[in-house]
Amino acid sequence: MPIKHDEAFLARAIAAGAGEVPADLVVKNVRLFSVIDGSTVETDIAIVGDRIVGTLDSYTGDREIDGTGLTAVPGFIDTHLHVESSLVTPFEFDRCVLPHGVTTAICDPHEIANVLGAEGIRYFLDSSLETVMDLRVNLSSCVPATAFETAGACLEIEDLLPFCDHPKVIGLAEFMNFPGVLARDPKALAKLAVFQDGHIDGHAPLLSGLGLNGYLAAGIRTDHEATTAEEALEKLSKGMTILMREGSVSKDLEALAPILTPDVSAFVALCTDDRNPLDIAEEGHLDSMIRRLIAKGIRPLDAYRAASWSAANAFGLKDRGVIAPGKRADIALLSDFDDCRVNRVISGGLVADDTAYSKREIVEPVGLDSVKVAPVSADKFAIPARNSEADVIGVVPGKIITEHLKKTLPVAGGKTLVDLDQDVLKVAVVERHKGTGNIGLGFVNGFGMKRGAIASSVGHDSHNICVVGADEDAMAHAVNRVIAMKGGFAVADASGVKAELALPLAGLMSLEPFETVREELEDLRASAKDLGCTLDEPFLQVAFLPLPVIPHLKITDLGVFDVNKFELVDQGS
């Protein structure tokens, strides 16, 4: 729970900062790195409660940590993420990510909100009061994300207003509906108007020119969807803060690293958006991004500044982002500065360890019965022959954008079939929220699978069940196992299920420790490769096939639609 900064606290903080009384915690003999000027100096860091009270001097404390050989940098701030994409609860996310130096995470509970509505947002806000890291929330702006799919909930401004004054709420989350902004949609304007004096996150892939100007005129301030340096530089020139993203699927660091120069590092921050525990274990989190940026020749000052001060400034978190008296005690202690190896973390004055985690009051999970669909039969995935050429969704590895491909596919018995030689598989979305019976059907290219199927109840943004497969029997096995688990991932072939991960919390998150989820993801990845899948992250790639982001083709429970034209090109069964 937040510490109350009353008169008694202030008196104690002032006395400790002045060296008159011991501090609560002191990091002794540590190298302090300044994200202001890039200097490093050996010093003690004194902390009272959740606040730094002294630097650049010698202090004593009730508890002292030997910082010899370590470098202290400000705790990292992930400026945009969906905790749900870590596949674990906020409490396991806390335990998984905090050791990587991330002391503040700004989340958009957009995924759980699309399934459970206000109940999902409330679950995240209740959880945010208990985590060791500072979990901040931007309120989900686009639920549902599009009219071309069936979501579990709809949130208008009246549904968001009760949360606006919550101490963990920063502002309005990524405003994905930029066509609605430019069209002056009344419901979009109503949400934007309420947050004019606060923060509004952007989401505007490929938007430029006059359209970008109009979008920014609504008071939108940040964007994490830039995928090229050219796009990022235009948005920077128009006053946006660019949130450089490197997630499990969307990987933009290579393209955007050149923009992180001394001139603009105050206007660039870092984010992961969607990252799972397996990738965190193998690569890291924001620490990995910093490591790679420095390896690419970016000044350490610019990399660490983007991960801390620039991020804090962009989101109005004036109490953090630099290690200095009066600032929040968020500190990453590094054993290797240039390689960003985190040795120990202090978050809000708490040393991140088992003792700190054990004091959290765990919030009861919600949405444990959110998969409301009966088992499906294999014949539901048959696609009638319609045209000589089929519209095919082309997956772009490492991106959430897709291509609109045209392929001539084999036909038999009045049905259009997969073509493994052209790497064309079936893809389907099974509606799971309202019992409509909708199943959207289409074709996809880019998975490389030669047999079997992969199914997921994580399907951005409405989170229906999405399945990609080489044969209908395997697709039915995979989907039905997801239904039986009340959400999750499943890999199957024609004989049955080969690997699985249960995600019963809203069909999005596991109730298990992150270590267990990591192990099960390893089994799933191996099973997908046994089917011939060539993608590094096939499950999140499946999950993003329905995402209504420009360009091009996407699939929902209503069928395949062209996002550029916002029209269906193929109707589901």
C-alpha positions as CSV (number, residue, x, y, z in Angstrom):
1,M,0.0,0.0,0.0
2,P,1.2,3.6,-0.6
3,I,3.1,5.3,2.2
4,K,1.3,8.3,3.6
5,H,3.5,11.4,3.2
6,D,2.2,13.3,6.3
7,E,4.0,15.7,8.6
8,A,5.6,12.9,10.6
9,F,7.0,11.2,7.5
10,L,8.3,14.5,6.2
11,A,10.0,15.3,9.5
12,R,11.7,12.0,9.5
13,A,12.8,12.2,5.9
14,I,14.2,15.7,6.4
15,A,16.1,14.6,9.5
16,A,17.6,11.6,7.8
17,G,18.5,13.5,4.6
18,A,20.3,16.1,6.8
19,G,22.3,13.3,8.4
20,E,20.8,13.8,11.9
21,V,19.1,10.4,12.2
22,P,19.7,7.0,10.5
23,A,17.8,6.4,7.3
24,D,15.6,3.3,7.0
25,L,17.8,1.9,4.2
26,V,21.2,2.9,2.9
27,V,23.0,1.6,-0.2
28,K,26.7,2.0,0.7
29,N,29.6,2.8,-1.6
30,V,27.7,2.5,-4.8
31,R,28.5,4.1,-8.1
32,L,25.6,6.4,-8.9
33,F,24.9,7.0,-12.6
34,S,23.2,10.3,-13.5
35,V,20.7,10.2,-16.3
36,I,21.0,14.0,-16.3
37,D,24.6,14.4,-17.4
38,G,26.0,10.8,-17.7
39,S,28.4,11.2,-14.8
40,T,29.2,8.5,-12.3
41,V,30.2,9.1,-8.7
42,E,30.7,6.8,-5.7
43,T,28.3,7.6,-2.9
44,D,25.8,6.4,-0.4
45,I,22.1,6.5,-1.2
46,A,19.8,7.0,1.8
47,I,16.2,6.0,1.8
48,V,13.3,6.7,4.2
49,G,10.0,4.9,3.4
50,D,9.5,5.0,-0.4
51,R,11.7,8.1,-0.8
52,I,15.3,8.9,-1.5
53,V,16.5,11.4,1.1
54,G,20.2,11.6,0.5
55,T,23.0,11.1,-2.1
56,L,26.5,12.4,-2.7
57,D,27.4,11.9,1.0
58,S,27.9,9.3,3.7
59,Y,24.9,7.9,5.6
60,T,24.0,5.3,8.2
61,G,20.8,3.3,8.1
62,D,18.8,0.8,10.0
63,R,19.5,-1.6,7.1
64,E,22.5,-1.2,4.9
65,I,23.4,-2.8,1.6
66,D,26.9,-3.0,0.4
67,G,27.0,-1.5,-3.1
68,T,30.7,-2.0,-3.7
69,G,31.3,-2.8,-7.4
70,L,27.6,-2.0,-8.3
71,T,26.2,0.8,-10.3
72,A,22.9,2.4,-9.3
73,V,20.6,3.6,-12.1
74,P,17.0,4.7,-11.8
75,G,14.4,1.9,-11.9
76,F,13.2,1.2,-15.4
77,I,9.7,2.2,-16.6
78,D,7.8,0.1,-19.1
79,T,5.6,2.7,-20.7
80,H,3.1,0.5,-22.4
81,L,2.2,-3.1,-21.8
82,H,-0.6,-5.6,-21.3
83,V,0.1,-7.7,-18.2
84,E,-2.3,-10.3,-19.7
85,S,0.2,-11.0,-22.5
86,S,2.6,-12.2,-19.9
87,L,0.0,-15.0,-19.4
88,V,0.3,-14.7,-15.6
89,T,-1.6,-12.7,-12.9
90,P,-0.4,-9.2,-12.0
91,F,1.3,-10.7,-8.9
92,E,3.3,-13.2,-10.9
93,F,4.1,-10.5,-13.4
94,D,5.5,-8.5,-10.5
95,R,7.7,-11.4,-9.3
96,C,8.8,-12.2,-12.9
97,V,9.6,-8.7,-14.2
98,L,10.8,-6.7,-11.2
99,P,14.1,-8.6,-10.9
100,H,14.9,-7.2,-14.4
101,G,14.9,-3.7,-13.0
102,V,11.4,-2.7,-14.0
103,T,10.0,-0.8,-11.0
104,T,7.1,0.9,-12.8
105,A,4.9,-0.7,-15.4
106,I,2.2,1.3,-17.1
107,C,-0.5,-1.2,-18.2
108,D,-3.6,-1.1,-20.3
109,P,-6.0,-3.8,-19.1
110,H,-7.5,-3.8,-22.5
111,E,-7.4,-7.6,-22.9
112,I,-9.3,-8.5,-19.7
113,A,-11.6,-5.5,-20.3
114,N,-12.7,-6.9,-23.7
115,V,-13.6,-10.1,-21.9
116,L,-15.0,-9.0,-18.6
117,G,-15.6,-5.2,-18.9
118,A,-15.4,-3.1,-15.8
119,E,-14.9,-6.2,-13.6
120,G,-11.6,-6.8,-15.3
121,I,-10.4,-3.2,-14.9
122,R,-11.4,-3.4,-11.2
123,Y,-9.3,-6.6,-10.8
124,F,-6.2,-4.9,-12.1
125,L,-6.7,-1.7,-10.0
126,D,-7.2,-3.8,-6.8
127,S,-4.1,-5.8,-7.7
128,S,-2.1,-2.7,-8.4
129,L,-2.4,-1.6,-4.8
130,E,-0.6,-4.7,-3.6
131,T,2.3,-5.3,-6.1
132,V,5.9,-4.5,-5.0
133,M,6.5,-2.7,-8.3
134,D,4.4,0.4,-9.0
135,L,1.8,-1.0,-11.4
136,R,0.0,2.0,-13.0
137,V,-3.1,1.8,-15.2
138,N,-4.3,3.6,-18.2
139,L,-8.0,3.0,-18.7
140,S,-8.9,1.0,-21.7
141,S,-10.3,3.3,-24.4
142,C,-11.5,1.0,-27.1
143,V,-13.7,-1.9,-25.9
144,P,-14.6,-3.4,-28.2
145,A,-11.8,-2.5,-30.6
146,T,-14.0,-2.9,-33.7
147,A,-17.5,-3.7,-34.8
148,F,-16.2,-6.5,-36.9
149,E,-16.0,-9.0,-34.1
150,T,-17.9,-10.1,-31.0
151,A,-16.4,-9.0,-27.7
152,G,-17.3,-9.9,-24.2
153,A,-18.0,-6.3,-23.1
154,C,-18.5,-2.8,-24.2
155,L,-17.1,0.2,-22.2
156,E,-18.4,3.7,-22.8
157,I,-17.2,6.8,-21.0
158,E,-19.9,6.3,-18.3
159,D,-18.2,2.9,-17.5
160,L,-14.8,4.5,-17.1
161,L,-15.7,7.5,-15.0
162,P,-15.9,5.6,-11.7
163,F,-12.2,4.7,-12.1
164,C,-10.8,8.1,-13.0
165,D,-9.9,9.1,-9.5
166,H,-8.2,5.9,-8.5
167,P,-4.7,6.6,-7.2
168,K,-3.1,4.2,-9.8
169,V,-4.9,5.6,-12.8
170,I,-2.8,7.8,-15.1
171,G,-5.1,8.5,-18.0
172,L,-6.7,7.0,-21.1
173,A,-5.0,4.0,-22.7
174,E,-4.0,3.6,-26.4
175,F,-6.7,5.2,-28.6
176,M,-6.7,2.6,-31.3
177,N,-9.7,3.9,-33.0
178,F,-8.0,6.6,-34.9
179,P,-10.5,6.5,-37.8
180,G,-13.1,7.3,-35.2
181,V,-11.1,10.2,-33.9
182,L,-10.7,11.6,-37.4
183,A,-14.4,11.0,-38.2
184,R,-15.3,12.9,-34.9
185,D,-17.3,9.9,-33.7
186,P,-19.4,11.1,-30.7
187,K,-18.4,8.2,-28.5
188,A,-14.7,8.7,-29.2
189,L,-15.0,12.4,-28.5
190,A,-16.8,11.8,-25.2
191,K,-13.9,9.7,-23.9
192,L,-11.2,12.1,-25.2
193,A,-13.0,15.2,-23.7
194,V,-12.9,13.7,-20.2
195,F,-9.1,13.2,-20.3
196,Q,-8.1,16.5,-21.9
197,D,-6.3,17.6,-18.7
198,G,-4.7,14.2,-18.3
199,H,-2.7,11.7,-20.3
200,I,-4.0,10.1,-23.5
201,D,-2.0,7.3,-25.0
202,G,-1.8,7.0,-28.8
203,H,-2.0,4.0,-31.2
204,A,-1.7,5.1,-34.8
205,P,0.3,2.8,-37.0
206,L,1.4,4.4,-40.3
207,L,-0.7,7.5,-39.7
208,S,1.0,10.6,-41.1
209,G,0.5,14.0,-42.7
210,L,-2.8,15.8,-42.1
211,G,-4.4,12.7,-40.6
212,L,-1.7,12.6,-37.9
213,N,-2.2,16.3,-37.3
214,G,-5.9,15.8,-36.8
215,Y,-5.3,12.8,-34.4
216,L,-2.8,14.8,-32.3
217,A,-5.2,17.7,-32.2
218,A,-7.4,15.5,-29.9
219,G,-4.7,15.8,-27.2
220,I,-3.0,12.4,-27.8
221,R,0.6,12.4,-26.7
222,T,2.5,9.1,-27.2
223,D,2.7,6.3,-29.8
224,H,4.2,2.8,-29.5
225,E,3.2,1.7,-33.1
226,A,6.0,3.3,-35.1
227,T,7.7,0.6,-37.0
228,T,10.2,2.7,-39.1
229,A,12.6,5.5,-38.3
230,E,10.8,7.7,-40.8
231,E,7.5,7.2,-39.1
232,A,8.9,7.8,-35.7
233,L,10.8,10.9,-36.7
234,E,7.6,12.5,-38.2
235,K,5.7,11.8,-35.0
236,L,8.6,13.2,-32.9
237,S,8.6,16.3,-35.0
238,K,4.9,16.8,-34.2
239,G,5.5,16.6,-30.5
240,M,4.8,12.9,-29.7
241,T,6.9,10.9,-27.4
242,I,7.9,7.7,-29.2
243,L,7.6,4.5,-27.1
244,M,10.2,2.2,-28.7
245,R,8.7,-1.3,-28.6
246,E,10.3,-4.8,-28.4
247,G,7.8,-7.5,-27.5
248,S,7.4,-11.2,-28.2
249,V,5.8,-10.5,-31.5
250,S,6.2,-6.8,-32.4
251,K,9.9,-6.2,-32.6
252,D,10.8,-2.6,-33.5
253,L,14.1,-2.0,-31.7
254,E,16.3,-2.7,-34.8
255,A,14.3,-0.2,-36.9
256,L,14.0,2.5,-34.3
257,A,17.4,2.4,-32.6
258,P,18.9,5.0,-34.9
259,I,16.4,7.7,-33.6
260,L,17.7,7.4,-30.0
261,T,20.2,10.2,-30.3
262,P,21.3,12.8,-27.7
263,D,19.0,15.4,-29.4
264,V,15.8,13.4,-28.9
265,S,16.5,10.9,-26.1
266,A,14.3,13.0,-23.8
267,F,11.4,12.3,-26.1
268,V,11.9,8.5,-26.5
269,A,10.9,5.9,-24.0
270,L,10.9,2.1,-24.0
271,C,8.0,-0.5,-23.8
272,T,7.4,-4.2,-24.4
273,D,3.6,-4.1,-25.2
274,D,3.3,-7.9,-25.2
275,R,6.0,-10.2,-23.7
276,N,5.6,-13.7,-22.3
277,P,7.6,-15.4,-19.5
278,L,9.6,-17.6,-21.8
279,D,11.0,-14.7,-23.7
280,I,11.6,-12.8,-20.4
281,A,13.6,-15.8,-19.2
282,E,15.6,-16.2,-22.4
283,E,16.2,-12.6,-23.3
284,G,15.1,-10.3,-20.4
285,H,12.7,-7.4,-20.3
286,L,13.6,-3.7,-20.6
287,D,17.1,-4.7,-19.4
288,S,17.4,-6.6,-22.7
289,M,16.4,-3.6,-24.7
290,I,19.0,-1.4,-22.9
291,R,21.6,-4.0,-23.4
292,R,21.0,-4.3,-27.2
293,L,20.8,-0.5,-27.7
294,I,24.2,0.0,-26.0
295,A,25.6,-2.9,-28.1
296,K,24.4,-1.1,-31.2
297,G,26.4,2.0,-30.3
298,I,23.7,4.1,-28.5
299,R,25.2,6.2,-25.7
300,P,24.5,4.6,-22.3
301,L,23.2,7.9,-21.1
302,D,20.5,7.9,-23.9
303,A,19.5,4.3,-23.3
304,Y,19.2,4.6,-19.5
305,R,17.5,8.0,-19.8
306,A,14.9,6.6,-22.2
307,A,14.2,3.8,-19.8
308,S,13.7,6.1,-16.8
309,W,13.6,9.9,-16.8
310,S,12.1,10.3,-20.3
311,A,9.4,7.8,-19.5
312,A,8.5,9.4,-16.2
313,N,8.3,12.8,-17.8
314,A,6.1,11.6,-20.7
315,F,3.5,10.2,-18.3
316,G,3.6,12.9,-15.6
317,L,5.3,10.8,-13.0
318,K,7.4,13.7,-11.6
319,D,8.4,11.8,-8.5
320,R,10.8,9.3,-10.3
321,G,13.1,8.7,-13.2
322,V,16.3,10.0,-11.5
323,I,18.2,9.0,-8.3
324,A,18.1,12.2,-6.2
325,P,16.8,13.4,-2.8
326,G,13.0,13.8,-2.8
327,K,12.4,11.2,-5.6
328,R,10.8,7.8,-5.3
329,A,13.2,5.2,-4.2
330,D,13.2,3.1,-7.4
331,I,16.7,1.8,-8.1
332,A,18.3,-0.9,-10.2
333,L,21.7,-2.0,-8.9
334,L,23.8,-3.3,-11.8
335,S,26.7,-5.7,-11.7
336,D,27.6,-4.8,-15.3
337,F,26.6,-1.3,-16.5
338,D,27.3,-1.6,-20.3
339,D,25.6,-5.0,-20.5
340,C,22.8,-3.9,-18.1
341,R,23.0,-6.9,-15.8
342,V,20.7,-6.3,-12.8
343,N,22.0,-7.6,-9.5
344,R,19.4,-6.2,-7.1
345,V,16.3,-4.0,-7.2
346,I,14.7,-1.5,-4.8
347,S,11.1,-0.5,-5.6
348,G,9.5,2.2,-3.6
349,G,12.1,1.7,-0.9
350,L,11.5,-2.0,-0.7
351,V,14.2,-4.5,-1.5
352,A,12.7,-6.8,-4.1
353,D,13.0,-10.2,-2.5
354,D,10.8,-13.0,-1.1
355,T,10.1,-11.1,2.0
356,A,8.6,-8.2,0.1
357,Y,6.6,-10.5,-2.1
358,S,5.2,-12.4,0.9
359,K,3.6,-9.2,2.3
360,R,1.3,-8.7,-0.7
361,E,-2.4,-9.4,-0.2
362,I,-3.3,-11.5,-3.3
363,V,-6.5,-10.4,-5.0
364,E,-8.9,-13.3,-5.9
365,P,-9.0,-14.1,-9.6
366,V,-12.0,-13.2,-11.7
367,G,-13.5,-14.5,-14.9
368,L,-12.9,-18.2,-14.3
369,D,-15.9,-19.2,-16.5
370,S,-15.4,-16.8,-19.4
371,V,-15.4,-19.4,-22.2
372,K,-19.0,-19.8,-23.1
373,V,-19.0,-22.1,-26.1
374,A,-19.9,-25.7,-26.8
375,P,-17.4,-28.1,-28.3
376,V,-17.1,-27.9,-32.1
377,S,-16.9,-30.6,-34.8
378,A,-14.3,-30.8,-37.5
379,D,-16.8,-30.1,-40.3
380,K,-17.3,-26.6,-38.9
381,F,-13.9,-25.7,-40.4
382,A,-14.8,-26.7,-43.9
383,I,-14.6,-23.7,-46.3
384,P,-16.9,-23.7,-49.4
385,A,-15.3,-23.0,-52.7
386,R,-16.2,-19.5,-53.9
387,N,-13.6,-17.9,-56.1
388,S,-10.7,-19.0,-58.3
389,E,-8.4,-17.0,-56.0
390,A,-8.7,-17.0,-52.2
391,D,-7.9,-14.0,-50.0
392,V,-5.1,-15.1,-47.7
393,I,-3.7,-13.4,-44.6
394,G,0.0,-13.1,-44.9
395,V,1.8,-13.2,-41.6
396,V,4.8,-10.9,-41.3
397,P,7.2,-12.4,-38.7
398,G,8.0,-10.0,-35.9
399,K,5.1,-7.7,-36.8
400,I,1.4,-7.5,-36.0
401,I,0.7,-6.1,-39.4
402,T,-0.3,-8.5,-42.2
403,E,-0.3,-8.8,-45.9
404,H,-3.3,-9.3,-48.2
405,L,-2.3,-12.2,-50.5
406,K,-4.2,-13.8,-53.3
407,K,-3.6,-17.5,-53.8
408,T,-5.1,-20.2,-56.1
409,L,-5.9,-23.1,-53.8
410,P,-7.0,-26.6,-54.5
411,V,-10.7,-27.4,-54.6
412,A,-12.4,-30.8,-53.9
413,G,-16.0,-31.8,-53.2
414,G,-17.1,-28.1,-53.4
415,K,-14.6,-27.1,-50.6
416,T,-11.4,-25.0,-50.8
417,L,-8.5,-26.9,-49.3
418,V,-5.2,-26.0,-47.7
419,D,-2.1,-26.0,-49.8
420,L,1.0,-27.0,-47.8
421,D,3.3,-26.4,-50.8
422,Q,2.3,-22.7,-50.8
423,D,2.3,-22.7,-46.9
424,V,-1.4,-21.9,-46.9
425,L,-3.3,-23.2,-43.8
426,K,-6.8,-22.7,-42.5
427,V,-7.5,-20.1,-39.8
428,A,-10.7,-19.9,-37.8
429,V,-12.1,-17.7,-35.0
430,V,-14.7,-19.3,-32.7
431,E,-16.8,-16.9,-30.8
432,R,-16.6,-17.6,-27.0
433,H,-18.5,-14.9,-25.2
434,K,-22.1,-14.8,-26.1
435,G,-23.0,-18.2,-27.5
436,T,-23.6,-16.8,-31.0
437,G,-22.2,-19.9,-32.7
438,N,-20.1,-17.6,-35.0
439,I,-17.1,-19.2,-36.6
440,G,-15.1,-17.0,-39.0
441,L,-13.1,-18.9,-41.6
442,G,-10.2,-18.1,-43.8
443,F,-6.7,-18.9,-44.9
444,V,-3.3,-17.8,-43.6
445,N,0.3,-18.0,-44.9
446,G,3.5,-17.9,-43.0
447,F,3.3,-20.5,-40.3
448,G,5.2,-23.3,-42.1
449,M,3.2,-26.1,-40.5
450,K,2.9,-29.4,-42.4
451,R,0.3,-31.0,-40.1
452,G,-1.7,-30.4,-36.9
453,A,-3.1,-27.2,-35.4
454,I,-2.5,-24.5,-32.8
455,A,-5.4,-22.9,-30.9
456,S,-5.5,-20.0,-28.5
457,S,-8.2,-18.2,-26.4
458,V,-5.9,-15.2,-26.5
459,G,-7.0,-13.4,-29.6
460,H,-6.5,-9.7,-29.8
461,D,-8.6,-7.8,-29.1
462,S,-11.9,-9.5,-28.4
463,H,-10.2,-12.8,-27.3
464,N,-12.3,-15.3,-29.1
465,I,-10.7,-18.7,-29.8
466,C,-8.3,-18.5,-32.8
467,V,-7.0,-21.7,-34.4
468,V,-4.5,-22.2,-37.3
469,G,-4.3,-25.7,-38.8
470,A,-3.4,-28.0,-41.6
471,D,-6.4,-30.3,-41.1
472,E,-9.9,-30.0,-39.7
473,D,-9.7,-32.9,-37.2
474,A,-6.6,-31.3,-35.5
475,M,-8.3,-27.9,-35.4
476,A,-11.3,-29.4,-33.6
477,H,-9.0,-31.2,-31.1
478,A,-7.1,-28.0,-30.3
479,V,-10.2,-25.8,-30.0
480,N,-12.1,-28.3,-27.9
481,R,-9.2,-28.6,-25.5
482,V,-9.0,-24.9,-25.1
483,I,-12.8,-24.9,-24.3
484,A,-12.3,-27.7,-21.8
485,M,-9.5,-25.8,-20.0
486,K,-11.7,-22.7,-19.9
487,G,-9.1,-20.9,-21.9
488,G,-5.5,-21.5,-22.9
489,F,-3.2,-22.7,-25.7
490,A,-3.3,-26.1,-27.3
491,V,-1.2,-27.9,-29.9
492,A,-2.8,-31.0,-31.6
493,D,-2.6,-33.3,-34.5
494,A,-5.2,-35.5,-36.0
495,S,-4.8,-38.0,-33.2
496,G,-5.3,-35.6,-30.3
497,V,-3.7,-32.9,-28.1
498,K,0.1,-32.9,-27.8
499,A,0.8,-29.9,-25.5
500,E,-1.3,-27.3,-23.6
501,L,-1.3,-24.4,-21.2
502,A,-4.4,-23.6,-19.2
503,L,-5.3,-19.9,-18.9
504,P,-8.5,-19.9,-16.9
505,L,-8.4,-16.3,-15.7
506,A,-10.6,-14.6,-18.3
507,G,-9.2,-17.1,-20.8
508,L,-6.0,-15.0,-20.7
509,M,-3.9,-15.7,-17.7
510,S,-2.7,-18.8,-15.8
511,L,-3.1,-19.2,-12.0
512,E,0.3,-20.9,-11.8
513,P,3.7,-19.4,-11.0
514,F,5.5,-17.9,-13.9
515,E,8.1,-20.6,-13.7
516,T,5.4,-23.2,-14.5
517,V,4.0,-21.1,-17.3
518,R,7.5,-20.8,-18.8
519,E,8.1,-24.6,-18.7
520,E,4.7,-25.2,-20.4
521,L,5.5,-22.6,-23.0
522,E,8.7,-24.5,-23.8
523,D,6.7,-27.7,-24.3
524,L,4.2,-25.9,-26.5
525,R,6.9,-24.3,-28.6
526,A,8.6,-27.7,-29.1
527,S,5.3,-29.3,-30.1
528,A,4.6,-26.5,-32.6
529,K,8.0,-27.1,-34.2
530,D,7.2,-30.8,-34.4
531,L,4.3,-29.8,-36.6
532,G,6.8,-27.9,-38.9
533,C,6.0,-24.4,-37.6
534,T,8.8,-22.0,-38.5
535,L,7.7,-19.0,-36.4
536,D,9.7,-18.2,-33.2
537,E,6.6,-17.2,-31.3
538,P,3.6,-19.0,-32.9
539,F,1.1,-18.6,-30.1
540,L,1.2,-14.8,-29.9
541,Q,1.3,-14.7,-33.7
542,V,-2.0,-16.7,-33.7
543,A,-3.3,-14.4,-31.1
544,F,-2.7,-11.3,-33.2
545,L,-4.4,-12.6,-36.3
546,P,-7.7,-11.0,-35.4
547,L,-6.2,-7.6,-34.3
548,P,-7.8,-4.8,-36.4
549,V,-4.6,-2.9,-37.2
550,I,-3.8,-1.4,-40.6
551,P,-2.7,-3.1,-42.8
552,H,-4.2,-5.4,-44.1
553,L,-6.3,-8.6,-43.7
554,K,-7.5,-9.9,-40.3
555,I,-10.0,-12.5,-39.2
556,T,-12.7,-12.5,-36.5
557,D,-15.7,-14.6,-35.7
558,L,-17.5,-12.8,-38.5
559,G,-15.0,-13.7,-41.2
560,V,-12.0,-12.2,-42.9
561,F,-12.0,-8.5,-43.4
562,D,-9.9,-5.9,-45.0
563,V,-8.9,-3.4,-42.3
564,N,-7.9,-0.8,-44.9
565,K,-11.4,-0.8,-46.3
566,F,-13.2,-1.9,-43.2
567,E,-15.2,-4.4,-45.1
568,L,-15.6,-8.2,-45.0
569,V,-14.0,-10.1,-47.9
570,D,-15.0,-13.6,-46.8
571,Q,-18.0,-14.6,-44.6
572,G,-17.7,-17.2,-41.8
573,S,-20.0,-20.1,-41.4
